[in-house]
Amino acid sequence: MIRLLLAIEASSPTTARADRLKERPIYQGHGVPEYWIVDDDSRLVERWRPDDQRPEIVHEILAWQPVPEIPALRIDLNDVLGRDE
């Protein structure tokens, strides 16, 4: 059996509502450990977990570690989203 560990949506003005109101509850309801909504315009990532009522807003370093036995994947959002410092 394949288990989805992470779902990522690249949000746009035309998809933002569906990402938050339709897709997110589906992923949370199926117990997907993390659902990220990448908002390029705002230069941030919303991180949702199954029991969250509100997202964690990540602006700088996004770390994901699906299993403790391996090092976390660390993403510098300043680099990825092109934020000027």
C-alpha positions in Angstrom: 0.0 0.0 0.0 1.3 3.4 -0.9 0.8 6.2 1.7 0.9 9.8 0.7 3.3 11.7 3.0 3.2 15.1 1.5 1.0 17.1 -0.9 2.0 20.4 -2.3 -0.2 22.9 -4.2 1.3 25.9 -6.1 -1.5 28.4 -5.4 -2.6 31.1 -7.8 -5.4 33.6 -7.6 -7.7 31.3 -9.6 -6.9 28.2 -7.5 -6.4 29.6 -3.9 -10.0 29.2 -2.9 -10.2 25.5 -4.0 -6.8 24.8 -2.5 -7.9 26.0 0.9 -11.6 25.0 1.0 -11.8 21.9 -1.2 -8.4 20.2 -1.5 -7.2 20.8 2.1 -10.1 19.0 3.9 -9.6 16.1 1.5 -5.9 15.7 2.4 -6.6 16.3 6.1 -9.5 13.8 6.1 -7.2 11.1 4.6 -4.5 11.8 7.2 -1.9 13.1 4.9 0.8 14.2 7.4 1.5 17.5 5.6 -0.2 19.6 3.0 1.6 22.7 1.7 0.1 25.6 -0.1 2.9 27.6 -1.8 1.8 31.2 -2.3 4.4 32.7 -4.7 2.7 36.2 -4.6 3.0 36.4 -0.8 6.3 34.5 -0.7 5.2 32.0 1.9 4.0 28.5 2.5 1.0 27.4 4.5 1.8 24.1 6.2 -1.3 22.1 7.2 -1.4 18.9 9.3 -4.3 16.6 9.8 -5.7 18.2 13.0 -4.9 21.8 12.2 -7.7 24.4 12.3 -5.2 27.0 11.0 -2.0 26.7 9.0 1.5 27.2 10.2 2.8 30.1 8.0 6.4 29.6 6.9 8.4 32.5 5.6 12.1 31.5 5.7 13.2 27.8 6.2 10.8 25.0 5.5 11.9 21.7 7.1 10.3 18.4 6.3 11.3 15.2 8.1 8.8 12.3 7.3 10.8 9.8 9.3 13.3 10.5 12.1 15.9 8.2 10.8 16.9 10.5 7.9 17.9 14.1 8.0 15.2 16.7 7.3 14.8 18.3 3.9 15.4 22.0 4.4 14.1 24.5 1.9 15.3 28.1 2.0 12.2 29.9 0.8 14.1 33.1 0.3 16.0 31.2 -2.5 13.1 29.3 -3.9 10.6 32.1 -4.0 13.1 34.8 -5.0 12.7 37.1 -2.0 15.0 40.0 -2.0 16.8 40.4 1.3 
